Amino acid sequence: MEIMTGRFPVEDVTPSVSCGRYPAKAVVGELVPVAAVSYREGHNALGVNVVWRGPDGQTRPFTRMRPGEPGLDQWHTVIRPDAVGRWTFTVEAFDDPYQTWRYAVVKKIGAGQGPEDLANDLAEGAEVLDLAAKIVPAPDEERVRAAAAALRDDQRSLFSRVSPALDLEMLLWEHPVRLLVTSTRSYSLWVDRKRALFSAWYEFFPRSEGARIDADATPVEHGTFATAARRIPAVAAMGFDVLYLPPIHPIGRINRKGRNNTLVARPEDVGSPWAIGADEGGHDAIHPQLGTLEDFRAFIRTAGEHGLEVAMDLALQAAPDHPWVTEHPEWFTTRADGSIAYAENPPKKYQDIYPINFDNDPIGLREEVLRIVLHWVEQGVKIFRVDNPHTKTLNFWQWLIGKVKAVEPDVLFLAEAFHRPAMMNGLGKIGFTQSYTYFTWRTTAWEMREYVQQLKQSIDWMRPNFWPNTPDILPEHLQHGGPPMFKIRTVLASMLSPSWGMYSGLELFEHVPRPGSEEYVDNEKYELKPRDWAAAERSGRSLAPYITRLNEIRQANPALHWLRNTEFHGIDNDALLCWSKRDPDTGNTVLVICSFDPANVQWGNTTLDMPALGLDWHERFTVTDQITGATYEWGQHNAVRIDPYVEPAHVFVLRKN
């Protein structure tokens, strides 16, 4: 049985990840809720506060906690970290003699007791104020001393003796006399830069940008970093701030896959970028047809000039002709017949990829991967999208991420792990900055509502990134839902999650699958896929203007920068989802109503949680649709009509009347 230490119980402290085993997550400027349960014997007043320290070890201003719902002994406050790095906090409970005194005196005076009855109370109150005078800020010291003197002055009326001391309530709430202080253990909070939580990602294959193919999709000209850089201004103009590139390393020739994942490649087939390594080098090398290391640095500089960060793919696997295979065969799994095991996810087979075995030489592998990651950090890469992290050991990732952040705390890691919840949560706990999610497969309003509520509960350790599509995933609803469904999924991704991303081609409504699969036909993973962006813009068959508008709305409304503030509202149509986000600093409030039906007009009646919108239940307010510009006068109950062929969603900004 664990023995309680300290004078007062302090329990259920949050944020605390796995009982404090891992640091909770936050970003610079985020309002981080801190809560605890604390109580005491008898009727004397209890105070609770947070002591928090920044990465520099300096203690931040004292933060007092306020009681929550009466009778539950829950205490709450928020802290706002202002620097990247590891923060710590403790919760303290203490005896508050001023609050005890004040409560008792007010009750006794209300019961009709006079100066003679209160003689001891007045003297004890003066002693408490003597202590308070030593700890309040200098400008308030004389005020406190004067109140103590008034309590001792028996020539005054009871009202004039007591009033100055009672008026100190707010001052002595912020600067309390604290006795019998009980402190918890220290809890950790890792704070990232804001892009760790709020970001918009765009993925393209640089080898396809500026490439040329013939009528049979045979490569005529391979794209380079220089030709891919021409696409950067258009990506930036759509409002994205992260440009993610699939692996840019040499691609293996042994067992290279052909078009549409065929087992036998033609000599001219370019292969999968995830089959990393060839005679030209491995994970620290550039594919020679893309350019040189200096060309890559120039690409990063061009992206930066347009407000884009380049995210690099970190795929820890090897093609059969990767230098590791001959130099470090112990890093792979050898089968009974002496062959090296290739990757399998039955019934899928990846003969062009050897998985890494992290148990054979963990120290050697760790040092090599750390060297590789820091090499790319030196080139200017501060974001890594990690391929299949759930197939590698978690203690390796915890070690690697910790080592990298010790050198460069601004580096971010996105986990590409569509896996069981325990694994996805575990990756977040051990250090991954963001995670792909099950968003793609949440296809009804109730499923989406339930899922986002789950994500809110895990925001202290797992930050979501919503993607409507990826090179691997063309979901059935995009295959058959037409342009309205493309709009629906981009609204849901960009308005529900602070971070969202898309794979190029979404804006062109690409929707044809390889038969019997959720993958694109003529998949870009195995061939060059140049796109005629200009022709799409000229024809008007492009989602780019809509995507641009959504990203503009995100940037202009700070309420959309967070996940903790997501609140769902009642609407009497199962095809519609209604939610809001409110920024506590600015009062900026966004209300979204989105249809999940791409084919039919849907009507709904809202029942809004008015306090969640910063309003009283009876108040009226104005909503302005940020997509159409239409304005309406609303209250708690409103009728909504959504025609998916006009606009499948309302994105409202509220203004109080």
Disulfide bonds with the S-S distance in Angstrom:
none
